[in-house]
Amino acid sequence: MSPMQPPYGYLVLNDTEVFPLEKGETTIGRAADCDLILNDLRISRTHARISLSSGNFLITDLNSSGGTDVNHRPVVQKLLVPGDIITLAGQIEMVFRVDVQDLPAGHTLYKPEISRLDASLNTGALDPSHLPDDRGE
């Protein structure tokens, strides 16, 4: 899909990090080919999708194991309105925004934390090189 023209939609994570919804379809999950990568084992490889249709943003749960909630209610699919709180797998929260003036002051662009997950494969498996040795070393 081609990039959409402003105004964008935005997801605000961790109160200060912003992920702009710059495409007509944005996938969210652990997989390396997702647009918004969340390196958390509770998140499915392809957890949810946010799509733009007729000027409206629609979130769809992609049969995730942990589920998708909007405003603390489970959803399979729902039109988003500014201020909606999206919760993935009961833990990861983000707020949907459409106006730049509603973004947090001093915000930064969201970048996934690459730590204990093997980012090259991003299968969700723990990278053994980051785990403690069984011998207590």
CYANA upper distance limits for C-alpha pairs under 8 A (distance plus 0.5 A):
  1 MET  CA     23 LYS  CA      7.43
  1 MET  CA     24 GLY  CA      6.67
  1 MET  CA     25 GLU  CA      7.82
  2 SER  CA     23 LYS  CA      7.08
  2 SER  CA     24 GLY  CA      7.43
  3 PRO  CA     22 GLU  CA      6.33
  3 PRO  CA     23 LYS  CA      5.04
  3 PRO  CA     24 GLY  CA      6.93
  4 MET  CA      8 TYR  CA      8.06
  4 MET  CA     22 GLU  CA      6.40
  4 MET  CA     23 LYS  CA      5.97
  4 MET  CA     24 GLY  CA      6.58
  5 GLN  CA     22 GLU  CA      8.31
  7 PRO  CA     98 VAL  CA      7.64
  7 PRO  CA     99 ASP  CA      8.06
  8 TYR  CA     20 PRO  CA      7.06
  8 TYR  CA     21 LEU  CA      6.36
  8 TYR  CA     22 GLU  CA      6.59
  8 TYR  CA     98 VAL  CA      6.70
  8 TYR  CA     99 ASP  CA      8.37
  9 GLY  CA     20 PRO  CA      6.58
  9 GLY  CA     21 LEU  CA      5.53
  9 GLY  CA     22 GLU  CA      7.90
  9 GLY  CA     57 PHE  CA      8.38
  9 GLY  CA     96 PHE  CA      7.69
  9 GLY  CA     97 ARG  CA      6.34
  9 GLY  CA     98 VAL  CA      4.91
  9 GLY  CA     99 ASP  CA      7.97
 10 TYR  CA     18 VAL  CA      6.99
 10 TYR  CA     19 PHE  CA      6.12
 10 TYR  CA     20 PRO  CA      4.93
 10 TYR  CA     21 LEU  CA      5.90
 10 TYR  CA     96 PHE  CA      6.32
 10 TYR  CA     97 ARG  CA      5.51
 10 TYR  CA     98 VAL  CA      6.37
 11 LEU  CA     18 VAL  CA      6.19
 11 LEU  CA     19 PHE  CA      5.58
 11 LEU  CA     20 PRO  CA      6.91
 11 LEU  CA     21 LEU  CA      7.84
 11 LEU  CA     94 MET  CA      6.44
 11 LEU  CA     95 VAL  CA      5.98
 11 LEU  CA     96 PHE  CA      5.30
 11 LEU  CA     97 ARG  CA      6.71
 12 VAL  CA     16 THR  CA      7.11
 12 VAL  CA     17 GLU  CA      6.12
 12 VAL  CA     18 VAL  CA      5.10
 12 VAL  CA     19 PHE  CA      6.92
 12 VAL  CA     94 MET  CA      5.74
 12 VAL  CA     95 VAL  CA      5.54
 12 VAL  CA     96 PHE  CA      7.05
 12 VAL  CA     97 ARG  CA      7.88
 12 VAL  CA    103 LEU  CA      7.96
 13 LEU  CA     17 GLU  CA      5.57
 13 LEU  CA     18 VAL  CA      6.69
 13 LEU  CA     19 PHE  CA      8.19
 13 LEU  CA     93 GLU  CA      7.15
 13 LEU  CA     94 MET  CA      5.19
 13 LEU  CA     95 VAL  CA      7.34
 13 LEU  CA    110 TYR  CA      7.99
 14 ASN  CA     93 GLU  CA      8.17
 14 ASN  CA     94 MET  CA      7.77
 15 ASP  CA    104 PRO  CA      7.59
 16 THR  CA    104 PRO  CA      6.33
 16 THR  CA    105 ALA  CA      8.27
 16 THR  CA    106 GLY  CA      7.79
 16 THR  CA    107 HIS  CA      5.25
 16 THR  CA    108 THR  CA      6.89
 17 GLU  CA    107 HIS  CA      6.10
 17 GLU  CA    108 THR  CA      5.47
 17 GLU  CA    109 LEU  CA      5.92
 17 GLU  CA    110 TYR  CA      5.35
 18 VAL  CA    103 LEU  CA      8.22
 18 VAL  CA    107 HIS  CA      7.07
 18 VAL  CA    108 THR  CA      6.54
 18 VAL  CA    109 LEU  CA      5.35
 18 VAL  CA    110 TYR  CA      5.72
 19 PHE  CA     36 LEU  CA      8.16
 19 PHE  CA    109 LEU  CA      6.46
 19 PHE  CA    110 TYR  CA      5.87
 21 LEU  CA     26 THR  CA      7.28
 24 GLY  CA     51 SER  CA      6.02
 24 GLY  CA     52 LEU  CA      5.54
 24 GLY  CA     53 SER  CA      8.20
 25 GLU  CA     49 ARG  CA      7.33
 25 GLU  CA     50 ILE  CA      6.24
 25 GLU  CA     51 SER  CA      4.73
 25 GLU  CA     52 LEU  CA      6.88
 26 THR  CA     34 CYS  CA      8.11
 26 THR  CA     35 ASP  CA      6.20
 26 THR  CA     36 LEU  CA      7.75
 26 THR  CA     49 ARG  CA      6.03
 26 THR  CA     50 ILE  CA      5.63
 26 THR  CA     51 SER  CA      6.74
 27 THR  CA     34 CYS  CA      5.62
 27 THR  CA     35 ASP  CA      5.74
 27 THR  CA     36 LEU  CA      6.81
 27 THR  CA     46 THR  CA      7.38
 27 THR  CA     47 HIS  CA      8.11
 27 THR  CA     48 ALA  CA      6.46
 27 THR  CA     49 ARG  CA      4.89
 27 THR  CA     50 ILE  CA      6.98
 28 ILE  CA     34 CYS  CA      6.09
 28 ILE  CA     35 ASP  CA      6.63
 28 ILE  CA     36 LEU  CA      5.27
 28 ILE  CA     37 ILE  CA      6.53
 28 ILE  CA     38 LEU  CA      7.75
 28 ILE  CA     46 THR  CA      6.57
 28 ILE  CA     47 HIS  CA      6.20
 28 ILE  CA     48 ALA  CA      5.70
 28 ILE  CA     49 ARG  CA      6.43
 28 ILE  CA     50 ILE  CA      8.50
 29 GLY  CA     34 CYS  CA      6.44
 29 GLY  CA     36 LEU  CA      7.05
 29 GLY  CA     37 ILE  CA      5.80
 29 GLY  CA     38 LEU  CA      6.13
 29 GLY  CA     39 ASN  CA      8.37
 29 GLY  CA     43 ILE  CA      6.56
 29 GLY  CA     44 SER  CA      6.19
 29 GLY  CA     45 ARG  CA      5.36
 29 GLY  CA     46 THR  CA      4.96
 29 GLY  CA     47 HIS  CA      5.29
 29 GLY  CA     48 ALA  CA      7.30
 30 ARG  CA     34 CYS  CA      7.56
 30 ARG  CA     37 ILE  CA      5.73
 30 ARG  CA     38 LEU  CA      5.72
 30 ARG  CA     39 ASN  CA      5.97
 30 ARG  CA     40 ASP  CA      7.49
 30 ARG  CA     41 LEU  CA      8.31
 30 ARG  CA     43 ILE  CA      6.83
 30 ARG  CA     44 SER  CA      6.63
 30 ARG  CA     45 ARG  CA      4.84
 30 ARG  CA     46 THR  CA      7.01
 30 ARG  CA     47 HIS  CA      8.28
 30 ARG  CA    122 ASN  CA      7.07
 30 ARG  CA    123 THR  CA      7.92
 30 ARG  CA    124 GLY  CA      7.33
 31 ALA  CA     37 ILE  CA      7.20
 31 ALA  CA     45 ARG  CA      5.17
 31 ALA  CA     46 THR  CA      6.84
 31 ALA  CA    122 ASN  CA      6.07
 31 ALA  CA    123 THR  CA      7.10
 31 ALA  CA    124 GLY  CA      8.49
 32 ALA  CA     37 ILE  CA      7.34
 32 ALA  CA    119 ALA  CA      7.71
 32 ALA  CA    120 SER  CA      8.22
 32 ALA  CA    121 LEU  CA      7.63
 32 ALA  CA    122 ASN  CA      6.21
 34 CYS  CA     46 THR  CA      7.47
 36 LEU  CA    112 PRO  CA      8.47
 37 ILE  CA    112 PRO  CA      6.55
 38 LEU  CA     43 ILE  CA      7.55
 38 LEU  CA    112 PRO  CA      6.62
 38 LEU  CA    113 GLU  CA      8.45
 39 ASN  CA     43 ILE  CA      8.10
 39 ASN  CA    112 PRO  CA      7.19
 39 ASN  CA    113 GLU  CA      7.21
 39 ASN  CA    114 ILE  CA      7.53
 39 ASN  CA    117 LEU  CA      7.21
 39 ASN  CA    124 GLY  CA      8.18
 40 ASP  CA    124 GLY  CA      8.22
 41 LEU  CA    124 GLY  CA      6.42
 42 ARG  CA     66 GLY  CA      7.11
 42 ARG  CA     89 ALA  CA      6.43
 43 ILE  CA     47 HIS  CA      6.84
 43 ILE  CA     64 SER  CA      8.17
 43 ILE  CA     65 SER  CA      8.29
 43 ILE  CA     66 GLY  CA      7.23
 43 ILE  CA     88 LEU  CA      7.39
 43 ILE  CA     89 ALA  CA      6.52
 44 SER  CA     64 SER  CA      6.03
 44 SER  CA     65 SER  CA      6.85
 44 SER  CA     66 GLY  CA      7.75
 45 ARG  CA    123 THR  CA      7.86
 45 ARG  CA    124 GLY  CA      8.05
 46 THR  CA     62 LEU  CA      7.13
 46 THR  CA     64 SER  CA      7.73
 47 HIS  CA     61 ASP  CA      6.73
 47 HIS  CA     62 LEU  CA      5.88
 47 HIS  CA     63 ASN  CA      7.58
 47 HIS  CA     64 SER  CA      5.47
 47 HIS  CA     67 GLY  CA      8.37
 47 HIS  CA     88 LEU  CA      8.38
 48 ALA  CA     59 ILE  CA      7.43
 48 ALA  CA     60 THR  CA      6.02
 48 ALA  CA     61 ASP  CA      4.91
 48 ALA  CA     62 LEU  CA      5.50
 48 ALA  CA     64 SER  CA      7.84
 48 ALA  CA     68 THR  CA      7.97
 49 ARG  CA     59 ILE  CA      6.16
 49 ARG  CA     60 THR  CA      5.72
 49 ARG  CA     61 ASP  CA      7.09
 49 ARG  CA     62 LEU  CA      7.51
 50 ILE  CA     57 PHE  CA      6.91
 50 ILE  CA     58 LEU  CA      5.94
 50 ILE  CA     59 ILE  CA      4.90
 50 ILE  CA     60 THR  CA      6.89
 51 SER  CA     57 PHE  CA      6.06
 51 SER  CA     58 LEU  CA      5.76
 51 SER  CA     59 ILE  CA      7.05
 52 LEU  CA     56 ASN  CA      6.00
 52 LEU  CA     57 PHE  CA      5.09
 52 LEU  CA     58 LEU  CA      6.84
 53 SER  CA     57 PHE  CA      6.96
 53 SER  CA     58 LEU  CA      7.96
 56 ASN  CA     79 LEU  CA      7.37
 56 ASN  CA     80 LEU  CA      7.85
 57 PHE  CA     79 LEU  CA      6.33
 57 PHE  CA     80 LEU  CA      6.02
 57 PHE  CA     81 VAL  CA      8.31
 58 LEU  CA     77 GLN  CA      7.40
 58 LEU  CA     78 LYS  CA      6.09
 58 LEU  CA     79 LEU  CA      4.85
 58 LEU  CA     80 LEU  CA      6.26
 59 ILE  CA     77 GLN  CA      6.01
 59 ILE  CA     78 LYS  CA      5.95
 59 ILE  CA     79 LEU  CA      6.87
 59 ILE  CA     80 LEU  CA      7.33
 60 THR  CA     75 VAL  CA      8.24
 60 THR  CA     76 VAL  CA      6.14
 60 THR  CA     77 GLN  CA      4.81
 60 THR  CA     78 LYS  CA      7.24
 61 ASP  CA     67 GLY  CA      7.36
 61 ASP  CA     68 THR  CA      6.38
 61 ASP  CA     75 VAL  CA      7.62
 61 ASP  CA     76 VAL  CA      5.56
 61 ASP  CA     77 GLN  CA      6.85
 62 LEU  CA     76 VAL  CA      8.42
 63 ASN  CA     67 GLY  CA      7.92
 64 SER  CA     68 THR  CA      8.18
 65 SER  CA     89 ALA  CA      8.02
 66 GLY  CA     88 LEU  CA      7.37
 66 GLY  CA     89 ALA  CA      4.42
 66 GLY  CA     90 GLY  CA      7.32
 67 GLY  CA     74 PRO  CA      7.52
 67 GLY  CA     75 VAL  CA      8.32
 67 GLY  CA     88 LEU  CA      6.62
 67 GLY  CA     89 ALA  CA      5.64
 67 GLY  CA     90 GLY  CA      7.74
 68 THR  CA     74 PRO  CA      6.32
 68 THR  CA     75 VAL  CA      6.41
 68 THR  CA     76 VAL  CA      7.69
 68 THR  CA     86 ILE  CA      7.67
 68 THR  CA     87 THR  CA      6.34
 68 THR  CA     88 LEU  CA      5.26
 68 THR  CA     89 ALA  CA      6.75
 68 THR  CA     90 GLY  CA      7.99
 69 ASP  CA     73 ARG  CA      5.44
 69 ASP  CA     74 PRO  CA      4.69
 69 ASP  CA     75 VAL  CA      5.98
 69 ASP  CA     85 ILE  CA      8.49
 69 ASP  CA     86 ILE  CA      6.22
 69 ASP  CA     87 THR  CA      5.49
 69 ASP  CA     88 LEU  CA      6.95
 69 ASP  CA     90 GLY  CA      8.02
 70 VAL  CA     74 PRO  CA      7.00
 70 VAL  CA     75 VAL  CA      7.13
 70 VAL  CA     78 LYS  CA      8.45
 70 VAL  CA     84 ASP  CA      6.92
 70 VAL  CA     85 ILE  CA      6.03
 70 VAL  CA     86 ILE  CA      5.12
 70 VAL  CA     87 THR  CA      6.80
 71 ASN  CA     84 ASP  CA      6.49
 71 ASN  CA     85 ILE  CA      5.46
 71 ASN  CA     86 ILE  CA      6.93
 71 ASN  CA     87 THR  CA      8.27
 72 HIS  CA     85 ILE  CA      8.04
 72 HIS  CA     86 ILE  CA      8.33
 72 HIS  CA     87 THR  CA      7.73
 80 LEU  CA     84 ASP  CA      6.94
 80 LEU  CA     96 PHE  CA      7.82
 81 VAL  CA     96 PHE  CA      7.70
 81 VAL  CA     97 ARG  CA      8.32
 82 PRO  CA     96 PHE  CA      6.01
 82 PRO  CA     97 ARG  CA      5.28
 82 PRO  CA     98 VAL  CA      6.61
 83 GLY  CA     95 VAL  CA      6.43
 83 GLY  CA     96 PHE  CA      5.95
 83 GLY  CA     97 ARG  CA      6.42
 84 ASP  CA     95 VAL  CA      6.22
 84 ASP  CA     96 PHE  CA      5.90
 84 ASP  CA     97 ARG  CA      8.35
 85 ILE  CA     93 GLU  CA      7.18
 85 ILE  CA     94 MET  CA      6.33
 85 ILE  CA     95 VAL  CA      5.11
 85 ILE  CA     96 PHE  CA      7.02
 86 ILE  CA     93 GLU  CA      6.11
 86 ILE  CA     94 MET  CA      5.77
 86 ILE  CA     95 VAL  CA      6.53
 86 ILE  CA     96 PHE  CA      7.80
 87 THR  CA     91 GLN  CA      6.77
 87 THR  CA     92 ILE  CA      5.87
 87 THR  CA     93 GLU  CA      4.93
 87 THR  CA     94 MET  CA      7.04
 88 LEU  CA     92 ILE  CA      5.60
 88 LEU  CA     93 GLU  CA      7.05
 97 ARG  CA    102 ASP  CA      7.27
 97 ARG  CA    103 LEU  CA      7.78
 98 VAL  CA    102 ASP  CA      8.11
 99 ASP  CA    103 LEU  CA      7.69
103 LEU  CA    107 HIS  CA      7.63
114 ILE  CA    118 ASP  CA      8.23
114 ILE  CA    119 ALA  CA      6.91
116 ARG  CA    126 LEU  CA      6.51
116 ARG  CA    127 ASP  CA      6.31
116 ARG  CA    130 HIS  CA      6.58
117 LEU  CA    122 ASN  CA      6.97
117 LEU  CA    123 THR  CA      8.47
117 LEU  CA    124 GLY  CA      6.68
117 LEU  CA    125 ALA  CA      6.94
117 LEU  CA    126 LEU  CA      5.80
117 LEU  CA    127 ASP  CA      6.15
118 ASP  CA    122 ASN  CA      5.75
118 ASP  CA    123 THR  CA      7.75
118 ASP  CA    124 GLY  CA      7.83
118 ASP  CA    125 ALA  CA      7.46
118 ASP  CA    126 LEU  CA      7.14
118 ASP  CA    127 ASP  CA      5.77
126 LEU  CA    130 HIS  CA      8.41
126 LEU  CA    131 LEU  CA      8.42
127 ASP  CA    131 LEU  CA      7.62
132 PRO  CA    136 GLY  CA      7.69
132 PRO  CA    137 GLU  CA      7.62
133 ASP  CA    137 GLU  CA      6.08
